[in-house]
Amino acid sequence: MPSEPRTFVLPGRPTAAGAQRAERRVGRRVAMGACLAAALGALARYTLFSGSAAPAERRGAEDVFRAAREASQALAEGRLAPVTWQELVEQAFRGASPEEIARAIDVEALLARAPAAIRGAAVVPFSSSLPENEGKRVVTKLFVLRAGRANPPHAHDNMVSMHYVLRGRFRVRHYDRVRDEPGNIVLRPTIDRILGPGEATSISDARDNVHWHVAETDGVLLDVLCADLEGRPTDTHLVDPVRAEPLEGGLLRAPRLSTVGEALERFG
């Protein structure tokens, strides 16, 4: 079954064998298929739009997620550019109330199922309750981070994603991915801000691709993503902007990190 893009979690102290396996998996291609259609079915453990939310709240949240689904379907069909997807999905979520969305998805029930994470984020996938022919273009998940923890800086190939602050405050940094080099990625800094509930950023290959979230407080990010764009598999690349070599024009030559464990040790 296809797998999903790499997320950065250490659920407990790994064994030596487990650490070796994790290291061998770093950088491996993430085969996902038709914007995670199969993965979405596999992840459908939780249901969006809980019965505890008021009807108006459910309708408001449904409108936001419907906008994301429609943009993702248009992207998958070649009717929308990735940067336009970023603009449309960010706009939809920025116009929504984080409290309303939290109640509509029953965030407390989702958080109760979040796995323990020593470093990095605990990841809770959820899916909307939709007819069979809908909702296949988009994946939704929560990233739950304790204060001081991070989703380390990394890049993705052939993917768009939007990161919406549902709770808490995050320092968010993004970089354009100017070019890849052996052992490095050349970056252009684009965003360095503190974001609170209701604010969002997004990525594509064309804009703000490398991203890095650090929790200033305990917090929750809601991610919407679509991968394997144009049938090309999504890869993940870990980088270290802190140890980057400054270049002319404000560019940074950031070394690649070889393992998730190394990235979490540095940033998580």
Helices and strands as residue ranges (DSSP letters): E 9-10, H 16-25, H 37-42, H 55-76, H 82-94, H 98-104, H 107-112, E 119-120, E 122-126, E 139-145, E 150-156, E 159-167, E 170-181, E 184-195, E 200-203, E 210-215, E 219-227, G 229-231, E 236-238, G 241-243, E 245-246, G 248-250, E 252-255, H 260-267
